Amino acid sequence: MPTFVKRILGLVIVVGVLVAVNGWASRDGLFGFGLPYYYAELLSLTGISIILAVSLNLITGFTGQFSIGHAGFMAVGAYSSVFLTVYFSQPVEVWLTGLVGATVAQALVFLGIILFGALIAALAGLVVGIPSLRLRGDYLAIVTLGFAEIIRIIILNIDRVGGATGFRGAVSPWEGRAIIPQYANFLWIGGFAVITIVVVYNIVRSDVGRALISIREDELAAEAMGINTTRYKVLAFVISSAFAGIAGSLFGHYRQFLHTNDFQFIRSIEIIIMIVLGGMGSITGAVLGAIVITILPELLRQLPGNLIHYRLVIYSALLIVIMLTRPQGVMGAREFGIPWLKRSQKQPEGDKPAGEKGVPIAQSQEVRK
């Protein structure tokens, strides 16, 4: 089957699954079957965690740069996009509704808002990345952690986005939407989770990805081979920050409430745990880690009797056991087979058959020697 047909078929299957799950998780249900709201919310939050883990894996897992500021970029995307929604998007949505209808208008407006949040987060990543990515190891971690805390403190002192009380709608005396509209659902969250995986997968397997991996393995050797290490590290940082901004936009428009407590440094540590648990340098490992770290604490709430009081102890003990038994992560650097994500590659000339017998060119040359 041609590669193009495989991609179209895969896209149709993915979209069909997302639409079906979104219907199942909605309040109306799917064919009479619905998912309870608690589990539907947990499913959506898992999708947001996948976006965060896979995007951070591009920096930490594939480029080898230890960043603890991912929650800061998520906050930038969340607050900037929700700010645009609350104070400026309503007139545009009303105008588009008269042209294309309410459903399409809402989708177009929300898509623009998500891209705006991604752009602002990417610019923040560029501002932080240019000076800080000349540093390495612990120094880089401290700088990114400091950036995330600076962002949080700045937001706490901006009255127009609610300050310390949180942001759920327009703040008096400014006019805007009284409540943040719930634009995001599982279809949006799952769709962008798939997009994040596909984009990062193709970046890693491109020339840029090989440069990033060479930086991770030996930065000095990469510089000696002529790779502009600062440029590639900043590029990875900006792309990862943009996806963190997308996750923040989806989070804000799904929860309909933002507070700086959701973006403390512990949130960045949680994302790091996801990729370490799944396997640094593995996309499917990051997905697995995001699922486990998001769902496991909620599963432990179902423990019987007095065990529920020790759920955090059990949670920590399980993580310790996993790290002791699998220090490289559950997946290590391996990936599940998803060949339809690969870009089509030209077959090497040495593997093509030559002559009537169909002997590969490379092999026929060895025989002649």
SVG drawing of the C-alpha trace seen along z (x, -y; Angstrom):
<svg xmlns="http://www.w3.org/2000/svg" viewBox="-29 -50 67 64">
<polyline fill="none" stroke="black" stroke-width="0.4" points="0.0,0.0 1.4,-3.4 2.7,-5.6 0.3,-8.4 -2.7,-6.1 -1.5,-4.7 -1.2,-8.2 -4.7,-9.1 -6.1,-5.9 -4.3,-6.4 -5.6,-10.0 -9.2,-8.8 -8.9,-6.2 -7.4,-8.6 -10.1,-11.2 -12.8,-8.6 -11.5,-7.3 -11.2,-10.9 -14.7,-11.8 -16.1,-8.5 -14.2,-9.0 -15.2,-12.7 -18.9,-11.6 -18.5,-9.0 -16.9,-11.5 -19.6,-14.1 -22.6,-14.7 -24.9,-13.4 -23.0,-10.2 -22.5,-8.0 -25.4,-5.7 -26.8,-5.8 -23.4,-5.1 -21.6,-7.9 -18.5,-8.3 -19.0,-9.8 -17.7,-13.3 -14.9,-12.4 -13.4,-9.9 -14.0,-12.2 -12.0,-14.9 -9.3,-12.5 -9.1,-11.4 -8.8,-15.0 -6.1,-15.9 -4.2,-12.8 -4.2,-14.1 -2.8,-17.5 -0.1,-15.6 0.9,-13.7 1.4,-17.0 3.6,-18.3 5.6,-15.1 6.3,-14.6 7.3,-18.3 9.6,-18.3 11.1,-15.1 12.4,-17.0 14.5,-19.1 15.5,-16.7 15.3,-13.3 16.6,-14.0 18.7,-17.2 20.0,-16.4 19.2,-19.8 17.8,-19.6 14.9,-22.1 12.6,-22.6 10.6,-25.5 8.0,-23.7 5.2,-24.8 6.2,-28.4 5.7,-28.1 2.4,-26.3 1.3,-29.2 2.3,-31.7 0.2,-29.9 -2.7,-29.4 -3.0,-33.0 -2.3,-34.7 -4.8,-32.6 -7.5,-33.0 -6.8,-36.7 -7.5,-37.0 -10.6,-34.9 -12.1,-36.9 -11.4,-40.4 -11.1,-40.4 -12.5,-37.3 -16.3,-37.8 -16.8,-40.4 -14.8,-38.3 -16.8,-35.3 -20.1,-37.1 -19.0,-38.5 -17.9,-35.0 -21.1,-33.5 -23.0,-35.6 -20.8,-34.3 -20.2,-30.6 -22.4,-29.6 -21.9,-29.3 -20.1,-26.0 -17.5,-26.8 -17.0,-30.3 -16.3,-28.9 -13.8,-26.4 -12.0,-29.0 -11.8,-31.5 -10.5,-28.8 -7.9,-27.6 -6.6,-31.2 -6.5,-31.5 -4.5,-28.3 -2.0,-29.5 -1.8,-32.8 -1.0,-31.0 1.6,-28.8 3.2,-31.9 3.5,-33.8 5.0,-30.7 7.4,-30.2 8.6,-33.9 9.0,-33.4 11.1,-30.2 13.2,-32.2 13.8,-35.0 14.8,-32.5 16.7,-30.1 19.1,-32.5 21.0,-33.6 20.4,-30.4 21.1,-27.6 24.8,-28.5 24.7,-27.0 24.6,-23.3 23.4,-20.8 22.4,-22.1 23.0,-25.7 20.4,-25.5 18.0,-23.8 18.3,-26.6 17.8,-29.3 14.6,-27.6 13.3,-27.1 13.9,-30.8 12.1,-31.8 9.0,-29.7 8.8,-31.3 9.3,-34.8 6.3,-34.2 4.2,-32.9 5.0,-36.0 4.3,-38.4 0.9,-36.8 0.1,-37.0 0.5,-40.8 -1.6,-41.4 -5.1,-42.4 -6.6,-42.0 -6.1,-38.3 -7.3,-37.8 -4.0,-38.0 -3.9,-35.8 -7.7,-35.1 -7.5,-33.3 -8.9,-34.0 -12.4,-32.8 -13.7,-35.7 -13.5,-39.5 -12.3,-41.4 -14.0,-44.7 -13.7,-47.4 -12.7,-45.8 -15.4,-44.5 -15.4,-41.1 -16.8,-37.6 -18.0,-36.9 -17.0,-33.2 -14.2,-31.5 -16.0,-29.5 -15.3,-25.8 -14.0,-25.6 -11.8,-22.6 -13.1,-19.1 -11.4,-15.7 -11.5,-16.1 -9.3,-19.2 -7.1,-17.8 -6.7,-14.4 -6.1,-16.0 -3.3,-18.2 -1.8,-15.3 -1.6,-13.3 -0.2,-16.4 2.5,-16.8 3.5,-13.2 3.7,-13.3 5.7,-16.6 8.2,-15.5 8.5,-12.1 9.4,-13.6 11.7,-16.2 13.7,-13.5 14.1,-11.5 15.1,-14.4 18.5,-16.1 17.6,-18.4 16.8,-15.5 20.2,-13.9 21.9,-17.1 19.9,-17.3 20.9,-13.7 24.5,-14.4 24.4,-17.3 22.9,-15.0 25.6,-12.4 28.6,-14.7 28.2,-18.5 31.9,-19.2 32.2,-16.6 29.1,-18.0 30.7,-21.5 33.9,-20.0 31.8,-18.6 30.5,-22.0 27.1,-21.8 25.8,-25.1 24.8,-23.7 23.3,-26.9 21.1,-27.3 19.8,-23.8 19.2,-23.9 17.3,-27.2 15.3,-25.7 14.3,-22.7 13.5,-24.9 11.2,-27.2 9.3,-24.2 8.9,-22.6 7.7,-25.9 5.2,-26.3 3.6,-22.9 3.6,-23.7 1.7,-26.9 -0.8,-24.8 -1.2,-22.5 -1.8,-25.6 -4.4,-27.0 -6.3,-23.7 -6.0,-23.4 -7.4,-26.9 -10.3,-26.5 -11.2,-23.1 -11.1,-23.8 -12.5,-27.4 -10.4,-28.6 -6.8,-29.4 -4.7,-29.9 -1.0,-30.1 -1.1,-27.1 -1.5,-25.0 1.8,-26.1 4.2,-25.8 7.6,-24.2 6.1,-20.9 4.2,-20.8 7.5,-20.9 8.9,-18.2 5.8,-16.1 6.4,-16.4 10.0,-15.4 8.9,-12.3 6.7,-11.4 9.5,-11.2 12.0,-9.7 9.5,-7.0 8.6,-6.2 12.2,-6.5 14.1,-9.6 14.5,-9.6 11.4,-7.6 8.2,-9.3 6.0,-6.3 7.7,-6.1 6.7,-9.8 3.2,-8.9 3.2,-5.9 4.7,-8.0 2.1,-10.7 -0.7,-8.2 0.7,-6.5 1.5,-9.7 -1.9,-11.2 -4.0,-8.2 -2.1,-6.4 -2.8,-9.0 -6.5,-8.9 -6.5,-5.0 -4.9,-5.1 -7.8,-7.1 -9.9,-4.0 -7.8,-2.0 -10.0,-0.3 -10.1,-1.1 -7.2,-2.9 -4.9,-2.4 -6.3,-5.5 -4.5,-7.6 -1.2,-6.2 -1.8,-6.6 0.9,-9.2 3.4,-7.0 2.4,-4.1 2.6,-6.3 6.1,-7.4 7.2,-3.8 5.9,-2.6 8.0,-5.2 11.1,-4.3 10.6,-0.6 10.2,-1.3 13.3,-3.5 15.3,-0.8 14.2,2.0 14.2,-0.1 16.5,-3.1 16.4,-3.7 12.6,-3.9 9.9,-1.5 10.6,-1.9 14.2,-3.0 15.0,-4.5 12.7,-2.1 9.6,-3.0 6.5,-1.1 6.2,-0.4 4.3,-3.2 5.6,-3.2 2.8,-5.3 4.2,-8.3 7.5,-8.1 8.1,-10.3 8.7,-8.4 12.4,-7.8 14.2,-7.0 15.5,-3.5 19.3,-3.4 20.9,-2.8 22.9,0.1 19.7,2.0 18.2,1.8 18.3,5.0 20.7,4.9 20.3,7.2 17.9,10.1 18.9,12.0 17.9,9.2 21.2,9.0 21.6,5.7 24.1,3.3 26.2,3.3 26.3,7.1 27.2,7.4 30.1,5.0 31.5,7.1 31.3,10.3 33.3,8.6 36.0,7.7"/>
</svg>
